[in-house]
Amino acid sequence: MPGPVAVVDVGSNSIKVLVAARNDQGGITSLLSRTVDARISAGISRESPQLSEAGMARGLEAIATLLAEAATHGAASHVLVATSAVRDARNGGEFRSRVRAATGHDLRILTGEEEANLIGRGLTCDATLRHLQDFRVFDLGGGSLEILEFRTRRVQRAVSLPLGCVRLTERVIPDATAPFSPDAAAAITSHVRTEMERTGLATPLPAGATAIGTGGSVATARAILGASAQCDFADTSPSVTVGELRRLLAWLGALPLDERRRVPGLPPARADVFPAALATLLAVADCQGCTEFHHSLCNLRYGLAAELLGIE
């Protein structure tokens, strides 16, 4: 049986590590899962985005920290991947070179299609979803929204749209320290619908299909709901309803940033972009005609771990 593997995911808003091993049942056991909010993607909404020196420095520091933690869990092999922020930046290649020089590891820059398909591969590792045959997956990150359509548990379509919460915050919110305005919500709703219509995805879920939500935005919504109920994350329901998302947006959107940062369950580093994330999820739900998202923690990192561990 292969030894533990470490997967480092360099995202637009955060950098994450998963150390995983193959268990006796042929599935994945997580030995370490950790997130560092590094926000390397500042300026991602520009016509020609570029990673800043400060953003790259934060990214390198986070990667080094997570690799050191992975080493304490006996990781025998490593893979480092980057998504929207590095993919779209005109100096993404320079950041890749800096990562190699600092760590000795190559940074694989995923295409949008590769990212979406690896998310789909990761979801097949979620034992709680094994009963599902038809479903759509919505993975909302800082730079992009990945959408996958499964029929009889096989990916029929996978797309990546530039609808991440950092990107949309920069695009439509002139002052992220102020309360979230109705105009900003309307602009995000319109933009999300336009992008989804352009790709033919602004259609209701097929009869009997489930909407799966992955990524930090849905996880954060679930964490805030749990904190409000004085409930540990592991004990919260994986189903996050549209009604709950609306109530969160009404509450958090009315707060200025300094108050939002003090909300239990909401990481302070995400507080400025979280209203845009909620508005995006609500716009997606409206396009799909769904009433809830079933949250899964098995995402891109699990997909890569499954490949490294030879799990079918």
Helices and strands as residue ranges (DSSP letters): E 5-10, E 14-22, E 28-37, H 53-71, E 77-82, H 84-88, H 92-103, E 107-109, H 112-123, G 127-129, E 135-140, E 145-151, E 154-161, H 165-172, H 182-198, E 210-214, H 216-228, G 233-235, E 239-241, H 242-253, H 257-260, G 268-270, H 274-288, E 292-295, H 300-309
